[in-house]
Amino acid sequence: MRRDGEPAPGEPAQGEASASLGYDAIADRFDAARGPKPWEWRLFEELAAVLPAGAAVLDCGCGSGHLGLAPLLARGCRIQGVDGSAAMLALFSRRYATVPVRCCDMRQFEPAEPFDAIIAWDSLFHLTQADQARMLKRFGKWLLPGGRLIFTSGPSCGSVTGDMFGTPFRYWSLDEAGYRDLLAEHEFVNVSCCFDEPAGDNHRVWTAAKR
């Protein structure tokens, strides 16, 4: 049985479906190697500080469970995780046993309720530029007025192929102007972006609010 959104037999895998299969193969090694990145926590703490208690939060492409979710849970946020990799979700549920998850390609996900915040940390860039544009449009529809969005991207427009533990992964990104145009089109305001790593210009973090 195949997962939601996974290619049918004989259909070429691409985008998130291909990435999900890759993460299935390396989940334990990826999770053990990633480790905490303290400079990322500030963004999650800032998000928790502006959300109301009990806020509905979607972690779209939740992977094995970012440690930054802890302050959101402490705030009383109701988090839902969505990811295409069953192996990564097993690790997520081990880390955050009370958080409901669904194994689903994000492009096929349909929420049952609107959200106060959506997080797409290191997940959206596994989609082609066209699919990213569609997902940003969907995020805009899923967020309540004033709802917050956090996602990550590459530094410039294009695609690259990388390797983790011998498994190839492909990454796509728009440039800064391209993301700003899409966010404005879908009624996001207070848009900001920055390179978050202490010494690097490859990992861009975006924050925005729904008008």
C-alpha positions in Angstrom: 0.0 0.0 0.0 1.4 3.4 -0.9 1.1 6.6 1.2 -1.0 9.5 0.3 0.5 11.4 -2.6 3.2 8.7 -3.3 3.8 8.0 -7.0 2.0 5.0 -8.4 4.2 2.1 -9.7 6.0 3.1 -12.8 5.3 6.8 -12.2 8.5 8.9 -11.8 9.1 10.1 -8.3 9.9 13.8 -7.9 9.6 16.6 -5.4 8.4 15.7 -1.9 7.5 12.1 -2.8 11.1 11.4 -3.8 12.4 13.2 -0.7 10.1 11.2 1.6 11.5 7.9 0.3 15.0 9.2 0.8 14.3 10.2 4.4 12.7 6.8 5.0 16.1 5.3 4.1 18.2 7.6 6.4 15.8 8.6 9.2 17.7 7.3 12.2 21.1 8.5 10.9 19.6 11.9 10.0 18.0 12.4 13.3 21.1 11.4 15.3 23.4 13.6 13.2 21.2 16.8 13.1 21.5 17.6 16.7 20.4 20.9 18.3 21.0 24.2 16.5 20.5 26.8 19.2 20.4 29.7 16.8 17.1 28.3 15.4 15.4 28.2 18.8 14.9 31.9 18.9 12.5 31.9 15.9 10.3 29.2 17.6 10.4 31.1 20.9 9.4 34.3 19.2 6.5 32.5 17.4 5.3 31.0 20.7 5.4 34.4 22.3 2.9 35.9 19.8 0.5 33.1 19.6 -2.5 32.7 21.9 -2.7 29.8 24.3 -4.3 26.9 22.5 -3.3 28.1 19.0 -3.7 25.7 16.2 -0.3 25.1 14.5 0.5 23.0 11.5 4.1 21.6 11.2 4.1 20.9 7.4 7.0 18.6 6.7 7.6 18.0 10.4 10.3 15.3 9.9 11.5 13.7 13.1 10.4 16.6 15.3 12.2 20.0 15.6 13.3 20.7 19.2 11.9 24.2 18.7 8.4 22.8 19.0 8.9 22.6 22.8 8.1 26.2 23.6 5.0 26.0 21.4 3.8 23.0 23.3 4.6 24.7 26.6 2.4 27.6 25.4 -0.4 25.2 25.0 -0.4 25.2 21.2 -2.3 22.4 19.5 0.2 21.2 16.9 -0.5 18.8 14.0 2.4 17.2 12.2 2.4 16.2 8.5 5.2 14.5 6.7 5.6 12.1 3.8 8.1 9.8 5.5 6.7 7.1 7.8 10.2 6.6 9.3 10.6 10.2 10.2 7.1 10.4 11.7 7.9 7.4 13.9 10.8 9.4 15.4 8.6 12.4 15.7 6.0 10.5 17.7 8.7 9.1 19.9 9.8 12.7 20.7 6.4 14.3 20.8 4.0 11.5 21.8 1.0 13.8 22.3 1.1 15.5 18.9 -1.1 14.0 16.2 0.6 13.2 12.9 -0.4 12.2 9.4 1.8 10.5 6.8 0.9 12.5 3.7 2.5 14.4 0.9 1.9 18.0 1.8 0.6 18.6 -1.7 -2.3 16.2 -1.0 -3.0 17.4 2.6 -6.4 19.0 3.3 -6.8 20.4 6.8 -9.9 20.1 8.9 -9.5 23.5 10.5 -7.7 26.8 9.9 -4.5 27.5 11.7 -3.0 30.3 13.7 0.5 29.4 12.5 2.2 27.2 9.8 5.7 26.0 10.0 7.5 24.5 7.0 11.0 24.2 8.3 13.4 22.6 5.8 10.6 21.0 3.9 9.2 23.3 1.3 12.5 23.4 -0.6 12.1 19.7 -1.5 9.3 20.9 -3.9 9.8 22.3 -7.3 9.4 26.1 -7.6 5.9 25.6 -9.2 4.8 23.4 -6.3 6.2 25.8 -3.8 4.1 28.5 -5.3 1.0 26.4 -5.0 1.8 25.5 -1.4 2.3 29.2 -0.4 -1.1 29.9 -2.0 -2.6 27.0 0.1 -0.9 28.2 3.3 -2.5 31.6 2.7 -5.9 30.0 2.5 -5.3 27.8 5.6 -4.2 30.6 7.9 -6.5 32.7 10.0 -6.2 36.5 9.7 -3.1 37.5 11.5 -1.8 33.9 11.3 2.0 33.4 11.2 4.1 31.6 8.6 7.6 30.4 9.0 9.5 28.5 6.2 13.0 28.1 4.9 14.5 28.4 1.5 17.7 28.4 -0.4 19.6 31.6 -1.2 18.8 32.0 -4.9 16.6 30.7 -7.8 17.6 27.3 -9.1 17.9 23.7 -8.0 20.8 21.6 -6.7 21.3 17.9 -5.9 22.9 17.0 -2.6 23.8 13.8 -0.7 23.0 12.7 2.8 24.4 9.4 3.9 24.8 8.2 0.4 21.2 9.1 -0.5 20.6 11.8 -3.1 18.2 14.7 -2.4 17.2 17.5 -4.7 16.4 21.0 -3.5 14.7 23.9 -5.3 14.5 27.6 -4.4 13.2 30.9 -5.7 15.2 34.1 -5.2 14.2 36.7 -2.6 12.2 38.7 -5.0 10.3 35.7 -6.2 9.2 34.7 -2.7 8.3 38.3 -1.8 6.1 38.5 -4.9 4.3 35.2 -4.0 3.8 36.2 -0.4 2.4 39.6 -1.4 0.1 37.9 -4.0 -1.4 35.7 -1.3 -1.9 38.5 1.2 1.0 38.1 3.5 2.4 41.1 5.2 5.3 41.9 7.6 7.5 39.7 5.5 11.1 39.3 6.6 13.9 37.0 5.8 17.4 36.4 7.0 20.3 33.9 6.8 20.1 32.2 10.2 23.3 30.1 10.4 26.1 31.8 12.3 28.5 31.5 9.4 26.7 30.9 6.2 24.6 32.4 3.4 22.8 29.3 2.2 19.9 28.8 4.6 17.3 31.5 4.5 14.4 31.8 7.0 11.2 33.6 6.1 8.6 34.9 8.5 5.3 36.5 7.5 1.8 37.2 8.7 -1.6 36.7 6.9 -3.4 40.0 6.4 
